[in-house]
């Protein structure tokens, strides 16, 4: 792929509040999860080939969102490449905060899964390239389920999932029936709770974009979530997000985990089975749609070098580089972004989760419907949602910890959502 390794001439630049840097230096803000951390090592070959030095800033998910949003919105110029997702990319692209992405023909943009390409575009223009994509699914210890005499089926009822968690729950031996996100944040506990609420028939807004968090469906969904974790989850669940639960799961402390499909790449216990996310009667199950993607802040003086790197890091060549890397291998390649990955024989031989992952991605329904008159599954594609979702996440963590009742937490979240939407002019 010739265009991926263009040597970029060093050009000194200066940005407001920043020191001069070379066009051969790129500062990249990434979320601190496994695939992104792996990229730092894989990309050593890119630096060796091109001379482009890569300065990595790895941040916890909530901190990343806060810092990247602030810097990009104000034109701070701190980063040349940023990790963002489907909530931000179309909105920031429309606002002119990030650069449109145009790659060489060799990149094969049509190989990107349609759901990912659509979710990262605005009016047909791609504004962020997916490093990996995901839905959500049930990941459970089949050995524990079999020993307890329970089964978890595709699109199972929440009652059966709760029963399975109860049967596998053995805290005296360090096993908790269900490990689920509880850490506050619209992309943390808010993401998972929203999918539960979707499956119970709840929605964030009505047809007039009036918040609906005080509905009976929301109360039922959140009450179920709090009860499940309070009785069958690990202590301190209000502090757990993806990385914390992944660690618990790999310490054999979780019976089941419902979370991002990408987690399957990092599960170490061989007795893991997969099922499509549960529901409570709503035809759309509790599965989300997301991509961690790479974008270029508008006006970056290093936009050309940044675009070259993004083209490489989200390409078929990068998948091959990870698969053939001595420290990683085919079980560690980023998934959910390119159709061609699922046809690679070496990947198919080790990725027992691949079929379940693709089924989850294919069944996610971000489009507006009669039930939810807005785009998004675990988020709402409006600029105000991160603020609303963050307030909601704090209230849900309070309910989970026992600091507030579910009713009081939802009432506070509803009041915050109404105030934010009113101020925005809805």
C-alpha positions as CSV (number, residue, x, y, z in Angstrom):
1,X,0.0,0.0,0.0
2,X,2.3,2.7,-1.3
3,X,0.5,5.8,0.1
4,X,0.7,4.5,3.7
5,X,4.4,5.0,4.0
6,X,5.0,8.4,2.5
7,X,7.8,10.2,4.2
8,X,6.5,13.5,5.4
9,X,8.8,16.5,5.2
10,X,9.5,18.1,8.6
11,X,7.8,21.4,8.9
12,X,8.0,23.5,12.1
13,X,4.6,24.8,13.2
14,X,3.2,26.5,16.2
15,X,-0.2,26.3,17.7
16,X,-1.8,28.5,20.3
17,X,-0.6,27.5,23.8
18,X,1.7,24.8,22.4
19,X,5.3,24.6,21.5
20,X,6.5,24.1,17.9
21,X,6.5,20.5,16.7
22,X,7.7,18.8,13.6
23,X,5.3,17.4,10.9
24,X,7.0,14.1,11.5
25,X,5.8,14.1,15.1
26,X,2.2,13.1,15.8
27,X,0.5,13.2,19.1
28,X,-2.3,10.6,19.4
29,X,-5.0,10.5,22.1
30,X,-6.2,6.9,22.6
31,X,-8.5,5.1,24.9
32,X,-6.5,2.8,27.3
33,X,-7.9,-0.6,26.2
34,X,-6.2,-3.6,24.8
35,X,-6.3,-3.1,21.1
36,X,-5.1,0.6,21.4
37,X,-2.3,-0.3,23.7
38,X,-1.2,-3.1,21.3
39,X,-1.1,-0.6,18.5
40,X,1.7,1.3,20.2
41,X,4.0,-1.7,19.8
42,X,2.8,-2.7,16.3
43,X,3.3,0.9,15.1
44,X,7.0,0.8,15.9
45,X,7.4,-0.7,12.4
46,X,5.5,2.4,11.0
47,X,8.0,4.7,12.7
48,X,10.9,2.7,11.4
49,X,9.6,2.8,7.9
50,X,8.4,6.4,7.7
51,X,10.4,8.3,10.3
52,X,7.2,9.6,11.8
53,X,7.5,9.7,15.6
54,X,4.3,8.8,17.5
55,X,3.6,10.3,20.9
56,X,0.9,8.4,22.6
57,X,-1.5,9.8,25.3
58,X,-3.5,6.8,26.6
59,X,-6.5,7.8,28.8
60,X,-9.3,6.1,30.6
61,X,-12.5,6.2,28.6
62,X,-14.3,9.0,30.5
63,X,-11.2,11.2,30.8
64,X,-10.4,10.7,27.1
65,X,-13.9,11.9,26.1
66,X,-13.7,15.0,28.4
67,X,-10.2,16.0,27.3
68,X,-10.6,15.3,23.6
69,X,-14.0,17.1,23.4
70,X,-12.6,20.2,25.2
71,X,-9.5,20.4,23.1
72,X,-11.3,19.8,19.7
73,X,-14.1,22.2,20.4
74,X,-11.8,25.0,21.3
75,X,-9.2,24.3,18.6
76,X,-6.6,23.7,21.3
77,X,-4.3,21.8,19.0
78,X,-3.0,19.4,21.6
79,X,-3.6,16.3,19.5
80,X,-3.1,15.4,15.8
81,X,-5.2,12.3,16.0
82,X,-8.0,11.5,18.4
83,X,-10.1,8.5,19.4
84,X,-13.8,9.2,19.0
85,X,-16.8,7.1,18.3
86,X,-20.2,7.1,16.6
87,X,-21.8,9.6,18.9
88,X,-19.2,12.3,18.1
89,X,-18.1,11.6,14.5
90,X,-21.2,12.7,12.6
91,X,-21.9,15.7,14.9
92,X,-18.3,16.9,15.0
93,X,-18.0,16.4,11.2
94,X,-21.1,18.5,10.6
95,X,-19.8,21.2,12.9
96,X,-16.5,21.3,11.2
97,X,-14.6,20.2,14.2
98,X,-12.8,17.3,12.5
99,X,-11.4,16.8,9.0
100,X,-13.2,14.6,6.3
101,X,-11.1,11.5,5.5
102,X,-10.2,10.6,2.0
103,X,-7.9,7.6,1.5
104,X,-6.2,5.9,-1.5
105,X,-8.0,3.4,-3.6
106,X,-5.9,0.6,-2.0
107,X,-7.5,1.4,1.4
108,X,-10.8,-0.2,0.1
109,X,-13.3,1.8,2.1
110,X,-16.1,-0.5,0.9
111,X,-14.5,-3.3,2.9
112,X,-15.4,-1.4,6.1
113,X,-18.6,-2.9,7.5
114,X,-21.6,-0.8,6.4
115,X,-22.9,-0.2,9.9
116,X,-19.5,1.2,11.0
117,X,-19.1,3.3,7.9
118,X,-22.5,4.8,8.2
119,X,-22.1,5.5,11.9
120,X,-18.9,7.4,11.4
121,X,-20.1,9.5,8.4
122,X,-22.2,12.6,7.9
123,X,-24.0,13.1,4.6
124,X,-22.0,10.3,3.0
125,X,-18.6,11.7,4.1
126,X,-16.4,9.6,6.4
127,X,-15.1,11.7,9.3
128,X,-13.5,9.0,11.4
129,X,-12.0,5.6,10.4
130,X,-12.9,2.6,12.6
131,X,-9.9,1.0,14.4
132,X,-12.3,-1.6,15.7
133,X,-16.1,-2.0,15.9
134,X,-18.3,-3.7,18.3
135,X,-21.8,-4.6,19.5
136,X,-22.5,-6.3,22.8
137,X,-23.2,-9.9,23.8
138,X,-23.3,-12.3,26.7
139,X,-20.0,-13.9,27.6
140,X,-20.4,-16.6,30.1
141,X,-18.4,-19.4,31.8
142,X,-19.9,-22.5,30.2
143,X,-18.2,-24.8,32.8
144,X,-19.9,-22.9,35.6
145,X,-23.3,-22.9,33.8
146,X,-23.1,-26.6,33.1
147,X,-22.2,-27.4,36.7
148,X,-25.1,-25.3,37.9
149,X,-27.5,-26.9,35.4
150,X,-28.4,-23.7,33.6
151,X,-28.4,-22.6,30.0
152,X,-28.1,-19.1,28.4
153,X,-29.7,-18.8,25.0
154,X,-29.5,-16.2,22.3
155,X,-31.9,-13.3,23.0
156,X,-32.8,-15.0,26.3
157,X,-35.2,-13.4,28.8
158,X,-33.7,-11.2,31.5
159,X,-35.4,-13.5,34.0
160,X,-33.5,-16.5,32.7
161,X,-30.2,-14.5,32.7
162,X,-30.9,-13.5,36.3
163,X,-31.6,-17.1,37.2
164,X,-28.3,-18.2,35.5
165,X,-26.4,-15.5,37.5
166,X,-28.0,-16.7,40.7
167,X,-27.1,-20.3,40.0
168,X,-23.4,-19.5,39.2
169,X,-23.0,-17.0,42.1
170,X,-20.6,-18.4,44.6
171,X,-19.0,-15.5,46.5
172,X,-17.5,-17.8,49.1
173,X,-15.3,-19.1,46.4
174,X,-14.7,-15.7,44.7
175,X,-17.2,-16.1,41.9
176,X,-19.9,-13.5,41.2
177,X,-22.9,-14.4,39.1
178,X,-23.0,-11.2,36.9
179,X,-20.3,-8.6,36.2
180,X,-21.7,-5.5,34.6
181,X,-20.7,-1.9,34.1
182,X,-21.5,0.4,37.0
183,X,-18.9,3.2,36.7
184,X,-20.6,6.5,35.9
185,X,-20.4,7.9,32.4
186,X,-22.6,8.0,29.3
187,X,-20.3,5.5,27.7
188,X,-19.8,3.4,30.8
189,X,-22.8,2.5,33.0
190,X,-25.0,4.7,30.8
191,X,-24.3,2.5,27.7
192,X,-25.2,-0.8,29.3
193,X,-28.2,0.5,31.3
194,X,-29.6,2.1,28.1
195,X,-29.5,-1.2,26.3
196,X,-31.3,-2.8,29.2
197,X,-33.9,0.0,29.1
198,X,-34.3,-0.4,25.3
199,X,-35.1,-4.0,25.8
200,X,-37.7,-3.1,28.4
201,X,-39.4,-0.7,25.9
202,X,-38.0,2.5,27.4
203,X,-36.6,5.4,25.5
204,X,-34.7,8.5,26.2
205,X,-37.0,11.0,24.5
206,X,-40.5,11.0,23.0
207,X,-41.4,12.2,19.5
208,X,-41.0,15.9,20.7
209,X,-37.6,15.1,22.2
210,X,-39.0,15.4,25.7
211,X,-37.0,13.3,28.3
212,X,-38.8,10.2,29.4
213,X,-36.6,9.0,32.3
214,X,-39.5,9.2,34.7
215,X,-41.4,6.5,32.8
216,X,-42.5,3.1,34.3
217,X,-40.3,1.3,31.7
218,X,-37.2,3.1,32.9
219,X,-38.0,2.3,36.5
220,X,-38.5,-1.3,35.7
221,X,-35.3,-1.6,33.8
222,X,-33.1,0.2,36.3
223,X,-34.7,-1.6,39.2
224,X,-33.9,-4.9,37.5
225,X,-30.3,-3.8,36.8
226,X,-29.7,-2.6,40.4
227,X,-31.2,-5.7,41.9
228,X,-29.2,-8.0,39.7
229,X,-25.9,-6.4,40.5
230,X,-26.7,-5.8,44.2
231,X,-27.5,-9.5,44.7
232,X,-25.2,-11.3,42.2
233,X,-22.5,-8.8,41.3
234,X,-19.0,-8.1,42.8
235,X,-18.7,-5.6,45.6
236,X,-18.0,-2.1,44.4
237,X,-19.7,-2.5,41.1
238,X,-20.4,1.2,40.9
239,X,-16.6,1.6,40.2
240,X,-16.4,-1.0,37.4
241,X,-16.2,-0.4,33.7
242,X,-14.7,-2.4,30.8
243,X,-11.1,-2.7,32.0
244,X,-12.1,-3.5,35.6
245,X,-14.5,-6.2,34.6
246,X,-12.1,-7.7,32.0
247,X,-9.6,-8.1,34.9
248,X,-12.2,-9.8,37.1
249,X,-13.2,-12.1,34.3
250,X,-9.7,-13.2,33.6
251,X,-9.2,-13.9,37.3
252,X,-12.2,-16.3,37.0
253,X,-14.4,-14.2,39.2
254,X,-17.4,-13.7,36.8
255,X,-20.1,-16.1,35.8
256,X,-21.4,-13.9,33.0
257,X,-20.6,-10.6,31.5
258,X,-22.7,-8.6,29.1
259,X,-20.5,-6.1,27.4
260,X,-18.6,-5.1,24.2
261,X,-18.1,-8.0,21.8
262,X,-14.4,-6.9,21.4
263,X,-13.8,-8.2,24.9
264,X,-13.8,-11.7,23.5
265,X,-10.4,-11.0,22.0
266,X,-8.9,-10.7,25.5
267,X,-10.7,-13.4,27.5
268,X,-8.2,-16.0,28.8
269,X,-10.4,-18.8,30.2
270,X,-11.0,-21.4,27.5
271,X,-14.5,-22.2,28.9
272,X,-16.2,-19.1,27.5
273,X,-19.4,-19.4,25.5
274,X,-21.3,-16.6,23.8
275,X,-25.0,-15.7,23.3
276,X,-26.9,-12.8,21.8
277,X,-28.0,-10.1,24.3
278,X,-31.2,-10.6,26.2
279,X,-34.4,-8.7,25.9
280,X,-37.6,-8.2,27.9
281,X,-40.1,-8.5,25.0
282,X,-38.9,-5.6,22.8
283,X,-37.9,-7.0,19.3
284,X,-34.7,-5.0,19.5
285,X,-32.5,-6.8,22.0
286,X,-30.1,-5.2,24.5
287,X,-27.2,-4.9,22.1
288,X,-25.4,-1.7,21.2
289,X,-23.3,-0.5,18.2
290,X,-20.0,1.3,18.5
291,X,-16.7,1.9,16.9
292,X,-13.6,3.3,18.4
293,X,-12.3,5.3,15.5
294,X,-9.5,7.7,14.6
295,X,-10.1,11.3,13.5
296,X,-8.1,14.5,12.8
297,X,-9.0,17.7,14.5
298,X,-9.9,20.5,12.1
299,X,-7.0,22.8,11.2
300,X,-4.3,20.4,12.3
301,X,-1.0,21.5,10.8
302,X,0.0,17.8,10.6
303,X,-3.2,16.7,8.8
304,X,-1.4,15.0,5.9
305,X,0.9,12.9,8.2
306,X,-2.1,12.2,10.4
307,X,-4.2,11.0,7.5
308,X,-1.4,8.7,6.3
309,X,-1.1,7.1,9.8
310,X,-4.9,6.6,10.1
311,X,-4.9,5.0,6.7
312,X,-2.3,2.5,7.8
313,X,-3.7,1.9,11.3
314,X,-7.2,1.1,10.0
315,X,-6.1,-0.9,6.9
316,X,-6.1,-4.5,5.9
317,X,-2.3,-4.3,6.2
318,X,-2.6,-3.4,9.9
319,X,-4.7,-6.5,10.6
320,X,-2.0,-8.6,8.9
321,X,0.7,-6.8,11.0
322,X,-1.1,-7.7,14.2
323,X,-1.8,-11.3,13.1
324,X,1.8,-11.9,12.2
325,X,3.3,-10.0,15.1
326,X,5.3,-12.3,17.5
327,X,3.8,-10.6,20.6
328,X,0.1,-10.8,19.5
329,X,-1.2,-13.2,16.8
330,X,-4.5,-13.8,15.0
331,X,-6.6,-14.0,18.2
332,X,-5.6,-10.4,18.9
333,X,-6.4,-8.6,15.7
334,X,-8.9,-5.7,15.9
335,X,-12.3,-6.9,14.7
336,X,-15.7,-5.5,13.9
337,X,-14.3,-3.0,11.4
338,X,-13.6,-4.9,8.1
339,X,-15.5,-7.6,6.4
340,X,-12.3,-9.1,5.0
341,X,-11.0,-9.9,8.5
342,X,-13.6,-12.6,8.9
343,X,-12.4,-14.4,5.8
344,X,-8.8,-14.8,6.9
345,X,-8.2,-18.5,7.6
346,X,-5.8,-17.9,10.4
347,X,-8.3,-15.6,12.2
348,X,-11.2,-18.0,11.7
349,X,-9.1,-20.8,13.2
350,X,-8.7,-19.0,16.5
351,X,-11.7,-16.7,16.8
352,X,-14.5,-18.8,18.3
353,X,-16.4,-15.6,19.0
354,X,-16.4,-14.3,15.4
355,X,-19.9,-15.6,14.4
356,X,-21.5,-14.3,17.6
357,X,-19.8,-11.0,17.2
358,X,-21.0,-10.5,13.6
359,X,-24.5,-11.6,14.5
360,X,-24.6,-8.9,17.2
361,X,-23.3,-6.2,15.0
362,X,-25.7,-7.1,12.2
363,X,-28.7,-7.1,14.6
364,X,-28.0,-3.7,16.2
365,X,-30.6,-1.1,15.2
366,X,-29.3,2.5,15.5
367,X,-31.9,3.9,13.2
368,X,-34.8,6.0,14.5
369,X,-38.0,4.0,14.9
370,X,-41.5,4.4,16.2
371,X,-40.2,3.4,19.7
372,X,-37.3,5.7,19.7
373,X,-37.4,8.8,17.4
374,X,-33.7,9.3,17.4
375,X,-30.5,7.7,16.0
376,X,-28.4,5.6,18.4
377,X,-28.7,2.5,20.5
378,X,-26.8,3.1,23.7
379,X,-26.5,6.8,23.1
380,X,-28.6,9.5,21.4
381,X,-27.0,11.3,18.4
382,X,-27.6,14.8,19.5
383,X,-24.9,17.3,20.8
384,X,-26.6,17.5,24.2
385,X,-26.5,13.8,25.0
386,X,-23.0,13.6,26.5
387,X,-23.9,16.1,29.2
388,X,-27.3,14.4,29.8
389,X,-25.8,11.0,29.8
390,X,-23.0,12.0,32.2
391,X,-25.6,13.3,34.7
392,X,-27.6,10.1,34.2
393,X,-24.6,8.0,34.9
394,X,-23.8,9.7,38.1
395,X,-27.4,9.1,39.3
396,X,-27.3,5.5,38.3
397,X,-24.1,4.9,40.2
398,X,-25.7,6.5,43.3
399,X,-28.7,4.1,42.9
400,X,-26.3,1.1,42.5
401,X,-24.3,2.0,45.6
402,X,-27.5,2.5,47.7
403,X,-26.9,6.2,48.1
404,X,-30.3,6.9,46.4
405,X,-33.4,4.9,45.6
406,X,-34.0,4.1,41.9
407,X,-37.0,6.4,42.0
408,X,-35.0,9.4,43.3
409,X,-32.1,8.7,41.0
410,X,-34.3,8.6,37.9
411,X,-36.2,11.8,39.1
412,X,-32.9,13.6,39.4
413,X,-31.7,12.4,36.0
414,X,-35.0,13.4,34.5
415,X,-34.7,16.9,36.0
416,X,-31.2,17.3,34.7
417,X,-32.2,16.1,31.2
418,X,-35.2,18.5,31.1
419,X,-33.0,21.5,32.1
420,X,-30.3,20.7,29.5
421,X,-32.9,20.2,26.7
422,X,-34.7,23.4,27.6
423,X,-31.5,25.4,27.6
424,X,-30.7,23.9,24.2
425,X,-34.0,25.1,22.8
426,X,-35.8,21.9,22.4
